[in-house]
Structures are given as structure tokens and as C-alpha cells.
Amino acid sequence: MTFKSAISWFEIPATDLSRAQKFYEEIFDMQMIAMDTDGYQMRMFPLEDPMNGVGGAVVLQSDFHQPSADSGTLIYLNANPDVQLVADKVEAAGGKVIVPKMEISPEYGYMAVIIDTEGNRIGLHSVPEKYL
């Protein structure tokens, strides 16, 4: 089996869904989409093509979702065209930068790691300029 993308969906836990939504909308300059279903409240990241992209959401904390700043899987969100543009907004939006922008390699671009308003450790990634 081959994958177009290894990731198809992700969920970021939040103890305060409104605060988390505001944080991500501020640092990425976008509007999240409310999706409340049986037992779940979430705010989805917008996608150009939901059938062919990687989707994800901020989800209200439950027994199934727990924020973590130091354990568990680390996801990297798309911070193109430049990680620094997103990282510069993190503290004003209520988060913290714990790994400032650094080059992964000339081929793979740049990364940074932040703690969001809910206490989650989240990576940021931007591709090299030649790919934009």
C-alpha cells in the first residue's frame, strides 16, 4: 500500500474550545469551522479540498482527548510560506514558543515548536522557498 499522505486527520485537545479556536485563528489568519456532533464539539481547520487533503480539528477535552506539553505524538502544522511569520504571533495569542525557528535541512525546510493555549505541544513547518 502507498499513501498520498501518511496523515489523513488529526485532533488537538482543548480545555477551552473558544480560547483554542481564537488562538489558532489568530496565528494562522483564518476562520475555523464549527462541527458539533453527538458527544463531540470541535473546530475544524479549513481545507481547499476536504476529499484530497489532510484535515484536522481542535476538539473539546474528554476522557478520550487530553492536552499534553511533553508527551504523546507531535504533529506539525503547515506554516508556509515561513514558520517565523506564524511563530511571531504565538505569544501575543496566548501561547509560547519552545523551539524557535530552525532549519531542518535545505531540502526539508524549517520548523519550530510551540505550546498552545491549551498546553499542547505543536510543531510548525514550512517548506524551502524554492517549493512555494
Backbone as a chain_set.jsonl record, in Angstrom:
{"seq": "MTFKSAISWFEIPATDLSRAQKFYEEIFDMQMIAMDTDGYQMRMFPLEDPMNGVGGAVVLQSDFHQPSADSGTLIYLNANPDVQLVADKVEAAGGKVIVPKMEISPEYGYMAVIIDTEGNRIGLHSVPEKYL", "coords": {"N": [[0.845, -1.177, 0.0], [0.527, 2.231, -0.799], [0.75, 5.64, 0.205], [-0.836, 8.743, -0.395], [-0.618, 10.765, 1.377], [0.707, 10.427, 4.609], [-0.779, 11.14, 6.755], [-4.2, 11.594, 7.52], [-6.089, 12.758, 9.14], [-6.226, 14.772, 12.105], [-6.474, 15.471, 15.63], [-6.565, 18.0, 18.021], [-6.484, 18.389, 21.424], [-8.543, 20.44, 23.579], [-9.102, 22.406, 26.469], [-10.599, 24.631, 26.723], [-12.595, 25.436, 24.325], [-13.351, 27.735, 22.845], [-11.281, 29.543, 23.439], [-9.08, 28.132, 22.384], [-9.827, 28.013, 19.674], [-9.758, 30.755, 19.021], [-7.008, 31.249, 19.389], [-5.729, 29.633, 17.348], [-6.974, 30.702, 15.062], [-5.977, 33.306, 15.18], [-3.129, 32.982, 14.95], [-2.815, 31.771, 12.479], [-4.291, 33.344, 10.748], [-7.001, 32.752, 9.799], [-10.338, 31.321, 9.526], [-11.913, 29.041, 11.607], [-14.004, 26.101, 11.34], [-17.055, 25.346, 12.774], [-18.017, 22.253, 14.141], [-20.14, 20.305, 15.551], [-21.033, 17.322, 16.941], [-22.683, 14.276, 17.952], [-21.839, 14.115, 21.171], [-19.32, 15.266, 20.699], [-17.506, 18.266, 20.441], [-16.07, 20.333, 18.154], [-13.648, 22.326, 16.328], [-12.908, 22.8, 13.117], [-9.998, 22.903, 10.999], [-9.812, 24.879, 8.076], [-10.131, 23.522, 4.754], [-9.053, 23.363, 1.363], [-9.806, 21.301, -0.383], [-11.63, 18.975, 0.916], [-11.768, 16.212, 0.374], [-9.319, 15.464, -0.585], [-7.234, 16.319, 1.018], [-5.279, 16.818, 4.039], [-7.001, 16.764, 6.969], [-8.094, 18.333, 10.041], [-8.796, 19.079, 13.514], [-9.565, 21.125, 16.372], [-10.492, 19.827, 19.414], [-12.904, 19.569, 21.989], [-11.891, 18.834, 25.264], [-12.037, 15.528, 26.609], [-12.603, 12.272, 28.071], [-11.25, 10.914, 26.182], [-9.577, 12.716, 24.875], [-6.765, 14.482, 25.817], [-4.881, 17.307, 26.693], [-1.318, 17.813, 26.176], [1.925, 18.849, 27.009], [4.348, 17.633, 26.92], [4.427, 14.959, 26.143], [3.355, 12.151, 24.094], [2.167, 12.096, 20.654], [3.685, 14.25, 18.276], [2.506, 16.661, 16.226], [2.93, 18.455, 13.161], [2.018, 21.542, 11.977], [1.111, 23.217, 8.944], [2.999, 25.924, 8.138], [3.547, 27.551, 5.998], [4.166, 30.553, 4.166], [6.465, 30.823, 5.706], [7.772, 29.745, 8.677], [8.491, 31.547, 10.682], [6.761, 33.73, 10.437], [4.362, 32.781, 11.511], [5.197, 31.892, 14.067], [5.899, 34.323, 15.217], [3.461, 35.346, 16.029], [2.517, 33.81, 18.098], [2.997, 34.212, 20.967], [1.613, 36.632, 21.488], [-0.932, 35.725, 21.03], [-1.375, 34.119, 23.165], [0.108, 31.798, 23.509], [3.24, 29.911, 23.658], [6.55, 29.934, 22.435], [8.63, 27.232, 22.208], [10.683, 25.968, 20.857], [12.541, 27.809, 18.829], [12.411, 29.038, 15.4], [14.135, 26.911, 13.217], [16.442, 25.527, 10.848], [15.696, 22.526, 9.225], [16.833, 21.104, 7.091], [18.373, 22.033, 3.938], [16.767, 20.825, 2.009], [14.389, 20.087, 3.303], [13.338, 22.245, 4.697], [12.051, 24.373, 7.31], [11.429, 24.45, 10.88], [9.563, 24.851, 13.949], [8.606, 24.756, 17.405], [5.769, 24.989, 19.43], [3.832, 25.839, 22.394], [0.447, 25.626, 22.766], [-2.535, 27.509, 23.727], [-3.874, 25.668, 25.227], [-2.085, 24.003, 26.37], [-0.874, 22.169, 24.716], [1.765, 20.654, 22.908], [2.88, 21.656, 19.848], [4.045, 21.337, 16.553], [5.461, 23.445, 14.01], [5.829, 23.862, 10.507], [7.576, 24.802, 7.574], [8.091, 24.718, 4.082], [11.062, 24.682, 1.938], [11.834, 27.752, 0.267], [12.055, 27.51, -2.527], [10.09, 25.697, -3.251], [7.691, 26.955, -3.08]], "CA": [[0.0, 0.0, 0.0], [1.221, 3.515, -0.775], [-0.073, 6.727, 0.714], [-0.656, 10.088, -0.944], [-0.147, 11.444, 2.571], [0.667, 9.498, 5.733], [-1.78, 11.642, 7.706], [-5.47, 11.961, 6.909], [-6.873, 13.551, 10.103], [-5.63, 14.918, 13.43], [-7.289, 16.169, 16.616], [-5.807, 18.678, 19.064], [-7.402, 18.572, 22.547], [-8.687, 21.773, 24.166], [-9.917, 22.506, 27.679], [-11.484, 25.768, 26.46], [-12.679, 25.391, 22.865], [-13.373, 29.106, 22.3], [-9.925, 30.097, 23.567], [-8.232, 27.433, 21.421], [-10.222, 28.476, 18.344], [-9.235, 32.119, 18.856], [-5.555, 31.131, 19.253], [-5.353, 29.141, 16.016], [-7.419, 31.676, 14.062], [-5.061, 34.451, 15.218], [-1.762, 32.738, 14.466], [-2.855, 31.367, 11.064], [-5.115, 34.281, 9.976], [-8.058, 32.015, 9.102], [-11.538, 31.051, 10.316], [-12.181, 27.612, 11.791], [-15.377, 25.7, 11.036], [-17.679, 24.626, 13.889], [-18.588, 20.945, 13.83], [-20.558, 19.692, 16.804], [-21.772, 16.094, 16.679], [-23.057, 13.545, 19.163], [-20.791, 13.964, 22.169], [-18.076, 15.946, 20.361], [-17.503, 19.644, 19.974], [-14.779, 20.567, 17.518], [-13.485, 23.418, 15.38], [-12.062, 22.229, 12.07], [-9.156, 23.743, 10.168], [-10.391, 24.89, 6.725], [-9.425, 22.812, 3.69], [-9.467, 23.659, -0.002], [-10.46, 20.117, -0.931], [-11.729, 18.024, 2.029], [-11.619, 14.818, -0.05], [-7.943, 15.18, -1.005], [-6.262, 16.994, 1.865], [-5.175, 16.383, 5.424], [-7.884, 17.566, 7.79], [-7.894, 18.243, 11.474], [-9.661, 19.925, 14.319], [-9.39, 21.294, 17.812], [-11.612, 19.088, 19.986], [-13.094, 19.795, 23.412], [-11.33, 17.763, 26.103], [-12.921, 14.475, 27.111], [-11.787, 11.145, 28.532], [-10.515, 10.455, 25.015], [-8.657, 13.765, 24.44], [-6.093, 15.162, 26.919], [-3.739, 18.119, 26.265], [-0.014, 17.442, 26.712], [3.045, 19.682, 26.578], [5.619, 16.92, 26.967], [4.353, 13.55, 25.781], [2.435, 11.859, 23.006], [2.538, 12.386, 19.277], [3.91, 15.65, 17.932], [2.111, 16.963, 14.853], [3.45, 19.71, 12.623], [1.043, 22.24, 11.154], [1.66, 23.925, 7.8], [3.246, 27.339, 8.416], [4.049, 28.193, 4.782], [5.428, 30.422, 3.472], [7.607, 30.962, 6.598], [7.479, 29.427, 10.079], [8.685, 32.715, 11.542], [5.563, 34.574, 10.381], [3.399, 32.2, 12.447], [5.809, 31.894, 15.401], [5.868, 35.694, 15.739], [2.122, 35.649, 16.539], [2.154, 32.837, 19.125], [2.937, 34.757, 22.328], [0.525, 37.613, 21.561], [-2.19, 34.986, 21.014], [-1.503, 33.388, 24.414], [0.928, 30.59, 23.536], [4.659, 30.061, 23.965], [7.474, 29.273, 21.51], [9.622, 26.498, 22.999], [11.817, 25.757, 19.952], [12.422, 28.831, 17.79], [12.634, 28.614, 14.01], [15.439, 26.354, 12.885], [16.45, 24.796, 9.584], [15.801, 21.071, 9.277], [17.866, 20.928, 6.075], [17.982, 22.817, 2.759], [15.733, 20.108, 1.26], [13.15, 19.893, 4.058], [12.796, 23.493, 5.194], [12.201, 24.92, 8.65], [10.465, 24.025, 11.884], [9.547, 25.452, 15.282], [7.656, 24.055, 18.262], [5.067, 25.909, 20.319], [2.809, 25.347, 23.318], [-0.749, 26.421, 22.502], [-3.235, 27.996, 24.922], [-4.433, 24.533, 25.958], [-0.99, 23.22, 26.912], [-0.424, 21.177, 23.737], [2.995, 20.859, 22.156], [2.521, 21.623, 18.428], [5.113, 21.734, 15.655], [5.177, 24.268, 12.834], [6.764, 23.51, 9.442], [7.46, 25.46, 6.275], [8.963, 24.113, 3.072], [12.023, 25.632, 1.375], [11.243, 28.782, -0.597], [12.018, 27.062, -3.927], [8.897, 24.892, -3.486], [6.47, 27.768, -2.955]], "C": [[0.89, 1.24, 0.0], [0.237, 4.597, -0.366], [0.207, 8.008, -0.047], [-0.109, 10.979, 0.167], [-0.264, 10.457, 3.723], [-0.377, 9.913, 6.765], [-3.048, 11.973, 6.955], [-6.291, 12.863, 7.832], [-6.097, 13.651, 11.399], [-6.606, 15.668, 14.321], [-6.39, 16.71, 17.712], [-6.767, 18.93, 20.234], [-7.393, 19.999, 23.08], [-9.529, 21.695, 25.432], [-10.911, 23.652, 27.567], [-11.535, 25.934, 24.936], [-12.67, 26.783, 22.24], [-11.988, 29.728, 22.33], [-8.994, 29.454, 22.541], [-8.545, 27.881, 19.996], [-9.64, 29.854, 18.072], [-7.723, 32.084, 18.623], [-5.161, 30.723, 17.837], [-5.817, 30.084, 14.914], [-6.474, 32.869, 14.016], [-3.703, 34.128, 14.613], [-1.729, 32.333, 12.995], [-3.712, 32.284, 10.185], [-6.172, 33.564, 9.145], [-9.237, 31.849, 10.051], [-11.754, 29.546, 10.387], [-13.672, 27.348, 11.583], [-15.932, 24.897, 12.205], [-18.283, 23.318, 13.394], [-18.893, 20.276, 15.165], [-21.442, 18.502, 16.468], [-22.102, 15.431, 18.003], [-21.863, 13.362, 20.087], [-19.481, 14.672, 21.879], [-18.343, 17.379, 19.94], [-16.119, 19.885, 19.394], [-14.842, 21.778, 16.606], [-12.454, 22.95, 14.363], [-11.218, 23.298, 11.365], [-9.736, 23.716, 8.756], [-9.494, 24.172, 5.716], [-9.937, 23.262, 2.339], [-10.29, 22.511, -0.577], [-10.523, 19.042, 0.157], [-11.529, 16.559, 1.632], [-10.173, 14.457, -0.393], [-6.885, 15.88, -0.173], [-6.213, 16.37, 3.238], [-6.033, 17.323, 6.251], [-7.576, 17.401, 9.257], [-8.76, 19.242, 12.199], [-9.117, 20.08, 15.725], [-10.652, 20.72, 18.431], [-11.689, 19.338, 21.482], [-12.626, 18.582, 24.2], [-12.414, 16.801, 26.575], [-12.024, 13.38, 27.683], [-10.872, 10.657, 27.418], [-9.419, 11.434, 24.579], [-8.086, 14.496, 25.657], [-4.927, 15.992, 26.38], [-2.438, 17.629, 26.889], [1.07, 18.329, 26.124], [4.34, 18.897, 26.469], [5.552, 15.432, 26.634], [3.371, 13.353, 24.635], [2.986, 12.264, 21.658], [2.712, 13.881, 19.075], [3.521, 15.837, 16.473], [2.704, 18.305, 14.45], [2.391, 20.305, 11.707], [1.77, 23.05, 10.087], [1.768, 25.417, 8.117], [3.855, 28.036, 7.206], [3.449, 29.584, 4.655], [6.655, 30.477, 4.4], [7.177, 30.721, 8.041], [7.545, 30.669, 10.956], [7.458, 33.625, 11.56], [4.489, 34.087, 11.352], [3.943, 32.272, 13.873], [5.767, 33.284, 16.034], [4.519, 36.065, 16.348], [1.741, 34.827, 17.774], [2.007, 33.461, 20.508], [1.823, 35.773, 22.483], [-0.837, 36.935, 21.602], [-2.366, 34.113, 22.263], [-0.696, 32.113, 24.518], [2.376, 30.904, 23.863], [5.47, 29.317, 22.91], [8.52, 28.563, 22.355], [10.833, 26.071, 22.17], [11.669, 26.795, 18.848], [12.729, 28.262, 16.411], [14.054, 28.097, 13.836], [15.332, 25.589, 11.574], [16.565, 23.302, 9.864], [16.933, 20.656, 8.345], [17.445, 21.778, 4.883], [16.848, 22.157, 1.97], [14.381, 20.08, 1.967], [12.619, 21.144, 4.748], [13.053, 23.779, 6.663], [11.123, 24.405, 9.588], [10.6, 24.891, 13.13], [8.553, 24.63, 16.09], [7.084, 25.058, 19.251], [4.25, 25.131, 21.349], [1.598, 26.234, 23.08], [-1.426, 26.834, 23.812], [-3.795, 26.875, 25.777], [-3.359, 23.651, 26.579], [-0.485, 22.133, 25.989], [0.884, 21.603, 23.091], [2.655, 20.635, 20.682], [3.726, 22.078, 17.611], [4.583, 22.609, 14.536], [6.227, 23.91, 11.782], [6.511, 24.377, 8.223], [8.499, 24.862, 5.338], [9.99, 25.144, 2.598], [11.339, 26.551, 0.359], [11.129, 28.311, -2.054], [10.778, 26.222, -4.263], [7.6, 25.691, -3.425], [6.073, 28.389, -4.28]], "O": [[1.89, 1.292, 0.716], [-0.97, 4.466, -0.574], [1.365, 8.329, -0.318], [0.747, 11.832, -0.066], [-1.248, 9.721, 3.801], [-0.807, 9.086, 7.57], [-2.998, 12.563, 5.876], [-7.106, 13.652, 7.353], [-5.382, 12.718, 11.764], [-7.46, 16.409, 13.835], [-5.561, 15.989, 18.265], [-7.771, 19.62, 20.055], [-6.37, 20.682, 23.041], [-10.548, 21.004, 25.467], [-11.946, 23.65, 28.234], [-10.624, 26.506, 24.337], [-12.037, 26.985, 21.204], [-11.567, 30.366, 21.366], [-8.206, 30.149, 21.899], [-7.633, 28.105, 19.2], [-9.085, 30.091, 17.0], [-7.211, 32.801, 17.764], [-4.35, 31.394, 17.2], [-5.111, 30.248, 13.919], [-6.194, 33.394, 12.938], [-3.175, 34.923, 13.836], [-0.713, 32.533, 12.328], [-3.847, 32.025, 8.989], [-6.237, 33.742, 7.929], [-9.151, 32.192, 11.23], [-11.775, 28.861, 9.365], [-14.491, 28.265, 11.644], [-15.353, 23.882, 12.591], [-18.967, 23.278, 12.371], [-17.998, 19.747, 15.823], [-22.466, 18.642, 15.799], [-21.821, 15.988, 19.064], [-20.98, 12.55, 19.816], [-18.599, 14.682, 22.737], [-19.275, 17.665, 19.189], [-15.111, 19.665, 20.066], [-15.911, 22.204, 16.17], [-11.288, 22.731, 14.692], [-11.658, 24.43, 11.164], [-10.118, 22.65, 8.274], [-8.268, 24.211, 5.812], [-11.131, 23.516, 2.182], [-11.341, 22.727, -1.181], [-9.574, 18.274, 0.312], [-11.155, 15.745, 2.476], [-9.835, 13.276, -0.483], [-5.746, 16.021, -0.62], [-7.014, 15.494, 3.563], [-5.822, 18.536, 6.24], [-6.892, 16.463, 9.669], [-9.373, 20.124, 11.599], [-8.318, 19.273, 16.199], [-11.76, 21.075, 18.028], [-10.669, 19.324, 22.171], [-12.929, 17.443, 23.844], [-13.536, 17.195, 26.893], [-10.808, 13.556, 27.765], [-9.833, 10.053, 27.685], [-8.432, 11.017, 23.974], [-8.841, 15.068, 26.443], [-4.067, 15.455, 25.683], [-2.442, 17.093, 27.997], [1.135, 18.54, 24.913], [5.337, 19.425, 25.977], [6.535, 14.716, 26.828], [2.648, 14.273, 24.255], [4.124, 12.718, 21.541], [1.969, 14.682, 19.642], [4.13, 15.245, 15.582], [2.946, 19.173, 15.288], [1.924, 19.65, 10.774], [2.893, 23.509, 10.294], [0.76, 26.088, 8.338], [4.598, 29.005, 7.361], [2.288, 29.766, 5.02], [7.769, 30.21, 3.951], [6.31, 31.424, 8.559], [6.741, 30.824, 11.874], [7.151, 34.227, 12.589], [3.784, 34.898, 11.951], [3.225, 32.673, 14.789], [5.616, 33.409, 17.249], [4.447, 37.023, 17.118], [0.74, 35.125, 18.425], [0.984, 33.257, 21.162], [1.145, 35.783, 23.51], [-1.793, 37.492, 22.142], [-3.387, 33.442, 22.408], [-0.8, 31.404, 25.519], [2.705, 32.011, 24.289], [5.121, 28.2, 22.53], [9.225, 29.203, 23.135], [11.904, 25.836, 22.729], [10.77, 26.682, 18.015], [13.241, 27.15, 16.279], [15.029, 28.733, 14.238], [14.271, 25.069, 11.23], [17.417, 22.867, 10.639], [17.864, 19.956, 8.744], [16.293, 22.206, 4.808], [16.055, 22.849, 1.331], [13.34, 20.052, 1.31], [11.538, 21.1, 5.335], [14.12, 23.473, 7.196], [10.05, 23.981, 9.157], [11.607, 25.568, 13.336], [7.749, 23.89, 15.523], [7.808, 25.867, 19.832], [4.009, 23.933, 21.2], [1.697, 27.457, 23.178], [-0.921, 26.527, 24.892], [-4.155, 27.1, 26.932], [-3.675, 22.661, 27.24], [0.259, 21.254, 26.425], [1.078, 22.776, 22.768], [2.198, 19.556, 20.306], [4.357, 23.085, 17.936], [3.414, 22.527, 14.16], [7.388, 23.679, 12.121], [5.362, 24.653, 7.878], [9.62, 24.545, 5.736], [9.817, 26.341, 2.827], [10.387, 26.158, -0.315], [10.182, 28.692, -2.742], [10.451, 26.055, -5.438], [6.526, 25.152, -3.693], [5.071, 29.101, -4.352]]}, "num_chains": 1, "name": "protein.A"}
